[in-house]
Amino acid sequence: HNGDKEQRFSLNRSYYGLYIPKMYWRRLENFSTNSLALIVSDKSYNEHDYIRDFEEFKKLLNEK
């Protein structure tokens, strides 16, 4: 979701991947048995770098 419209992608093959740039709301769902999500980043995880509330996300988008 880019704040304006939502798109859905089905990653139903092990060789599929999806790049999600910053300031896009994403939701992961419908994992099959024994599947996993691999997150690749150039920075260490920091809880404060993430927005957990969709309304807060939309507010930050409108401020830009």
Secondary structure, 3 states (H helix, E strand, C coil): CCCCCCCCCCCCCCCCCCCCCCCCCCCCCCCCCCCCCCCCCCCCCCHHHCCCCHHHHHHHHHHC
